[in-house]
Amino acid sequence: MTVVAIGTLGLSKKYEEVQYQFTQAETITTKFSLDALVQRENNRGKHIDKIIVLLTKQARTQGWDELRQTLIEHFGSTLIIDQPIEDGKNPDELRSILETITGAVDHQDKLYIDVTTGLRHVPMLLIMASAYLRAAKNVSVESVAYGAFELREMQQDTAPICQVFELLPFVELFDWAGATTAFKRTGDVSGMAELLRNPGVAIEGESRPAIDEMIGQLDRIALSLELNRPEEAMREIGQLRATLKVSTNQIEAFVKPFGLITNLIDSTFQTVELPNANITTPEARLAAQRNLIKWYADRKHFTLAALLAREWIVSSFMVAQNNGVQLDIHDVRQAVSNQLNGGLPGNSSLRMKKLHEVWNNHEIGRIRNIIAHATQSGSKTQIQSAEDLKKRVQDIIAAINVLGD
């Protein structure tokens, strides 16, 4: 792991001294913002191992010699690298700059970024690269510093004061974007829980218990959905939707991005039509489970959909037998499974006959076993690939939707 500071140099022909003010107690006077950032970290006891300066051909001729001399004077033992980059006059050159940035940083480095100077697109590319490096190379971005030079405050007897803003919280929006995308695609809320668990700011007052409660609910929902525990998931989702109504403002006070996605969370689970209240009747359980089967399949969780579909057929058959009160008794369910695998009495209801037909025509028991035993059950199968198996599961779900509740 290497601690790296990286920044760029603009096209100014003459740099002036500025008081870069990071906090009221941290002000560093220098001509160069990257120099100020490295000094600030050294003052905090965080030694920088390597300084990378991104340089266009023109910037190299207009300010690099002075910046290099300043860096050598202040950090003589630190490796200083002048990294050539293109001007960025077209998309190919922009891609080249991005590749240069990502190639200059190694896996698990710690990164301090200065985006104060340079052609406008270069600081933007640095910010974009930092988000990518966090994910692709497990880089720890410690700071993204921006000195608002255009807003500097002129002083009568001293150098102008330039406020330095920490942009790292805005870079972390990329994390929220990733977690939100994962949720939309798969229904997985664990990424959101992890971001709430590590918000990057100190949580105070009533927001702390509200955030802890939200984390717990998101964790339990993710786990119960992953492990195919429908009733538990339904209860937790009902509690989550209630919590969103009363706690969103408290959470958003410290974790702003969360407030933007609460409606998405609520509507996604509402679309699944998982009840808020406890499920008390067999018919209600079947309706909710059928919705969950479709919800799983829509999000490509075909294993979970197939496992629950098999149990749904068994439960539906029991309800058709007026035996819904024994849905959770293993021996009774096993007996019904055997009945579905065999023949039906002549006095069976139309509903029972349709369930029996779907079970056998789609080989639901066998498909479930192939999946549950990771194709190692020893049974012969004509299913040649995962794609074939997915198609069989989709056919099962379509048949269940036709059956209804």
C-alpha positions in Angstrom: 0.0 0.0 0.0 1.3 3.4 -1.0 0.0 6.8 0.1 -0.4 8.9 -3.0 -1.3 12.5 -3.6 -2.4 13.4 -7.1 -3.3 16.6 -8.8 -2.9 18.6 -12.0 -1.5 22.0 -13.0 -3.3 24.7 -14.9 -2.1 27.0 -17.6 -1.4 30.1 -15.5 1.8 31.9 -16.5 2.3 33.2 -12.9 1.0 31.6 -9.8 0.4 33.8 -6.8 0.6 33.0 -3.1 -2.7 32.1 -1.5 -3.7 31.2 2.0 -5.4 27.8 1.5 -7.8 27.5 4.4 -8.9 23.9 5.1 -10.3 24.7 8.5 -10.1 27.7 10.8 -7.1 26.1 12.4 -5.5 24.8 9.2 -4.3 27.5 6.8 -1.3 26.9 4.5 0.3 29.7 2.4 1.7 28.6 -0.9 1.3 29.2 -4.6 0.2 25.6 -5.3 -2.9 23.9 -4.1 -1.4 20.4 -4.4 1.5 21.5 -2.2 -1.0 22.8 0.3 -2.8 19.5 0.4 0.3 17.5 1.0 1.5 19.9 3.7 -1.8 19.6 5.4 -1.6 15.8 5.5 2.0 15.9 6.7 1.0 18.3 9.5 -1.6 15.7 10.5 1.0 13.0 10.7 0.0 11.3 7.5 3.2 10.8 5.4 2.7 11.0 1.6 4.9 8.4 -0.2 4.3 9.6 -3.7 3.1 12.8 -5.4 1.8 12.6 -9.0 1.4 15.7 -11.0 -0.7 15.4 -14.2 0.8 17.7 -16.9 -0.2 18.7 -20.4 2.6 19.8 -22.7 1.6 23.5 -22.2 1.3 23.2 -18.4 4.8 21.6 -18.3 6.3 24.8 -19.8 4.3 27.3 -17.7 4.4 26.2 -14.1 6.0 22.8 -13.6 9.5 23.9 -12.9 8.4 26.2 -10.0 6.0 23.5 -8.6 8.6 20.8 -8.8 11.1 23.0 -6.9 8.5 23.8 -4.3 7.7 20.2 -3.8 11.3 19.2 -3.6 12.0 21.9 -1.0 9.0 20.8 1.2 9.1 17.0 0.6 12.6 16.2 -0.5 12.4 12.5 0.4 9.0 12.0 -1.4 8.9 10.5 -4.8 7.6 13.1 -7.2 6.3 12.0 -10.6 5.5 14.3 -13.5 2.9 12.3 -15.5 2.2 13.5 -19.1 -1.4 13.7 -20.2 -3.2 14.7 -23.3 -5.1 18.0 -23.6 -8.4 16.3 -23.8 -9.5 17.9 -27.1 -11.6 14.9 -28.1 -13.2 11.8 -26.6 -10.1 9.6 -27.3 -7.9 12.0 -25.5 -10.3 12.2 -22.6 -10.3 8.4 -22.4 -6.5 8.5 -22.5 -6.4 10.8 -19.5 -8.7 8.6 -17.5 -6.6 5.5 -18.3 -3.5 7.4 -17.3 -5.0 8.3 -13.9 -6.2 4.8 -13.2 -3.0 3.3 -14.3 -0.9 5.5 -12.0 -2.6 4.2 -8.9 -2.0 0.7 -7.6 -4.3 -1.7 -5.7 -5.1 -0.7 -2.1 -3.3 2.6 -2.3 -4.5 5.5 -0.2 -5.3 8.5 -2.3 -5.4 12.2 -1.7 -6.7 14.2 -4.6 -6.5 17.9 -5.4 -8.9 19.1 -8.0 -8.3 22.9 -7.7 -6.4 23.6 -10.9 -6.1 22.3 -14.4 -8.3 22.3 -17.5 -11.9 21.9 -16.4 -12.3 18.4 -17.6 -9.2 17.0 -15.8 -10.5 17.6 -12.2 -13.8 16.0 -13.3 -12.0 13.0 -14.6 -10.0 12.8 -11.4 -13.3 12.6 -9.4 -14.7 10.0 -11.8 -11.5 8.0 -11.6 -11.5 8.0 -7.8 -15.0 6.4 -7.8 -13.8 3.7 -10.2 -10.5 3.1 -8.3 -12.4 2.5 -5.1 -14.4 -0.3 -6.7 -11.9 -1.8 -9.1 -8.6 -1.5 -7.2 -9.9 -1.3 -3.6 -8.3 2.1 -3.3 -9.1 4.2 -0.2 -9.8 7.7 -1.3 -9.0 9.8 1.8 -9.6 13.3 0.5 -10.8 15.2 -2.6 -9.8 18.8 -2.0 -11.0 21.8 -4.0 -9.7 25.3 -3.4 -12.3 27.8 -4.6 -9.6 30.1 -6.1 -12.2 32.3 -8.0 -14.0 33.0 -4.7 -10.8 33.9 -2.8 -11.1 36.8 -0.3 -8.6 39.5 -0.9 -6.6 40.8 2.1 -5.0 44.1 2.7 -1.6 43.0 4.0 -1.5 39.3 3.4 -2.1 36.8 0.7 -5.8 36.2 -0.4 -7.7 33.5 1.6 -9.0 30.6 -0.5 -11.4 28.2 1.2 -10.7 24.6 0.5 -13.8 22.3 0.3 -13.8 18.6 1.0 -15.6 16.9 -1.9 -15.2 13.3 -0.6 -18.9 13.1 0.5 -19.9 13.9 -3.0 -17.7 11.2 -4.4 -19.5 8.8 -2.1 -22.7 9.5 -4.1 -21.2 7.0 -6.6 -21.5 4.4 -3.9 -25.1 5.2 -3.3 -25.7 5.1 -7.1 -24.2 1.6 -7.2 -26.3 0.4 -4.2 -29.4 1.9 -5.8 -28.7 0.2 -9.1 -28.1 -3.1 -7.4 -31.4 -2.7 -5.5 -33.4 -1.9 -8.7 -31.8 -4.8 -10.5 -31.9 -7.5 -7.8 -34.0 -6.2 -4.9 -30.9 -6.5 -2.6 -30.9 -3.8 0.1 -27.7 -5.0 1.8 -25.6 -2.4 0.0 -27.7 0.4 1.4 -27.4 -1.1 4.8 -23.7 -1.1 4.5 -23.6 2.6 3.5 -25.8 3.6 6.4 -23.5 1.6 8.7 -20.5 3.6 7.5 -22.0 7.1 6.7 -18.7 9.0 6.9 -20.1 11.5 9.3 -20.7 11.6 13.0 -24.4 10.8 13.8 -26.0 12.8 16.6 -29.2 13.0 18.5 -32.3 11.0 17.6 -30.9 10.2 14.2 -28.6 7.5 15.6 -31.3 5.1 16.8 -33.3 5.8 13.7 -30.4 4.8 11.5 -29.6 1.8 13.6 -33.2 0.6 13.3 -33.1 1.1 9.6 -29.9 -0.8 9.2 -31.3 -3.7 11.2 -34.4 -3.8 9.1 -32.5 -3.7 5.8 -30.2 -6.5 7.0 -33.0 -8.7 8.0 -34.9 -8.1 4.8 -31.9 -8.9 2.7 -31.2 -12.1 4.7 -34.8 -13.4 4.8 -35.3 -12.8 1.0 -31.9 -14.5 0.2 -32.8 -17.5 2.4 -36.3 -17.8 1.0 -38.2 -17.1 4.2 -41.3 -15.4 2.8 -43.4 -14.7 5.9 -40.3 -13.3 7.7 -39.6 -11.1 4.7 -43.2 -9.9 4.7 -43.1 -8.9 8.3 -39.8 -7.1 8.0 -40.9 -5.3 4.8 -44.1 -4.1 6.5 -42.1 -2.8 9.4 -39.6 -1.1 7.0 -42.3 0.7 5.1 -43.8 2.0 8.4 -40.3 3.1 9.5 -39.7 5.0 6.3 -42.8 7.1 6.9 -41.6 8.3 10.4 -37.8 8.2 10.3 -36.7 9.3 6.8 -36.2 13.0 7.9 -34.1 12.0 10.8 -31.9 9.8 8.7 -31.7 12.2 5.8 -30.4 14.9 8.2 -27.1 13.1 8.3 -27.2 10.8 5.2 -28.6 13.0 2.5 -28.6 10.4 -0.4 -30.9 8.1 1.5 -33.7 10.6 1.3 -33.6 10.4 -2.5 -34.3 6.7 -2.6 -36.9 6.1 0.1 -39.8 6.4 -2.4 -38.0 3.8 -4.6 -37.6 1.4 -1.7 -41.2 1.8 -0.7 -42.7 1.5 -4.2 -40.5 -1.5 -5.1 -41.7 -3.5 -2.1 -45.3 -2.2 -2.6 -45.2 -3.5 -6.1 -44.5 -6.9 -4.8 -47.7 -6.5 -2.8 -46.2 -8.1 0.3 -48.7 -7.3 3.1 -47.8 -5.0 6.0 -49.9 -7.0 8.5 -49.3 -10.5 9.8 -50.6 -13.1 7.3 -53.4 -15.1 9.1 -55.1 -17.1 6.4 -53.7 -19.8 4.1 -55.2 -18.0 1.1 -53.4 -14.8 2.0 -50.1 -16.7 2.4 -50.5 -18.3 -1.0 -51.3 -14.9 -2.7 -48.2 -13.3 -1.1 -46.0 -16.2 -2.0 -47.1 -16.2 -5.6 -46.2 -12.5 -5.8 -42.9 -13.2 -4.3 -42.2 -16.0 -6.8 -42.7 -13.5 -9.6 -40.7 -10.9 -7.7 -37.7 -13.3 -7.5 -37.9 -14.2 -11.1 -38.2 -10.6 -12.3 -34.9 -10.0 -10.5 -33.2 -13.1 -11.9 -33.3 -15.1 -8.7 -34.4 -18.3 -10.5 -33.1 -20.6 -7.8 -35.3 -18.9 -5.1 -38.2 -18.7 -7.4 -38.1 -22.4 -8.3 -37.7 -23.5 -4.6 -40.7 -21.4 -3.5 -42.7 -22.4 -6.6 -42.5 -26.1 -5.6 -43.7 -25.3 -2.0 -46.5 -23.1 -3.4 -47.9 -26.0 -5.4 -47.9 -28.2 -2.4 -49.5 -25.6 -0.2 -52.1 -24.8 -2.9 -53.0 -28.5 -3.1 -53.4 -28.7 0.6 -55.7 -25.6 0.6 -57.7 -27.2 -2.2 -58.1 -30.3 0.1 -59.4 -27.9 2.8 -56.3 -28.7 4.8 -54.7 -25.3 5.0 -54.4 -25.4 8.8 -51.5 -27.9 8.4 -49.4 -26.0 5.9 -46.4 -26.0 8.2 -46.4 -29.7 9.2 -43.6 -31.5 7.4 -45.1 -35.1 7.4 -48.4 -33.8 5.9 -46.5 -31.9 3.2 -44.5 -34.9 2.4 -47.6 -37.0 2.0 -49.1 -34.4 -0.3 -45.9 -34.3 -2.4 -46.2 -38.1 -2.8 -49.8 -37.7 -3.8 -48.9 -35.1 -6.4 -46.2 -37.5 -7.8 -48.9 -40.3 -8.1 -52.4 -40.5 -9.3 -55.4 -38.6 -8.0 -58.7 -40.0 -6.7 -61.6 -39.7 -9.1 -63.5 -37.3 -6.8 -60.7 -34.8 -6.8 -61.7 -31.1 -7.4 -60.9 -29.3 -10.6 -58.4 -27.2 -8.7 -56.6 -30.2 -7.4 -56.5 -31.7 -11.0 -55.0 -28.5 -12.4 -52.4 -28.4 -9.7 -51.5 -32.0 -10.3 -51.2 -31.4 -14.0 -48.9 -28.4 -13.6 -46.8 -30.4 -11.1 -46.2 -33.3 -13.4 -46.2 -31.6 -16.8 -43.5 -29.2 -15.7 -41.7 -31.8 -13.5 -41.6 -29.3 -10.6 -40.3 -31.7 -8.1 -37.5 -32.9 -10.3 -36.6 -29.3 -11.4 -36.5 -28.3 -7.7 -34.2 -31.3 -6.9 -31.8 -30.6 -9.8 -31.4 -27.0 -8.5 -31.3 -27.8 -4.7 -28.8 -30.6 -5.2 -26.6 -28.6 -7.6 -27.2 -31.2 -10.4 -25.5 -33.8 -8.2 -28.6 -35.8 -7.2 -27.7 -38.7 -9.6 -31.0 -38.5 -11.5 -30.9 -38.5 -15.3 -31.8 -35.3 -16.9 -32.3 -33.9 -20.4 -31.4 -30.4 -19.2 -28.1 -29.6 -20.8 -27.3 -26.1 -19.6 -28.2 -23.4 -17.1 -30.1 -21.6 -19.8 -32.3 -24.6 -20.3 -32.9 -24.8 -16.6 -33.8 -21.1 -16.5 -36.4 -21.6 -19.3 -38.0 -24.5 -17.3 -38.3 -22.3 -14.2 -39.8 -19.5 -16.3 -42.3 -22.0 -17.7 -43.2 -23.1 -14.2 -43.8 -19.5 -13.0 -46.0 -18.8 -16.1 -48.1 -21.9 -15.3 -48.5 -20.8 -11.7 -49.6 -17.3 -12.8 -52.2 -18.9 -15.0 -53.5 -21.0 -12.0 -53.8 -18.0 -9.8 -54.6 -18.3 -6.1 
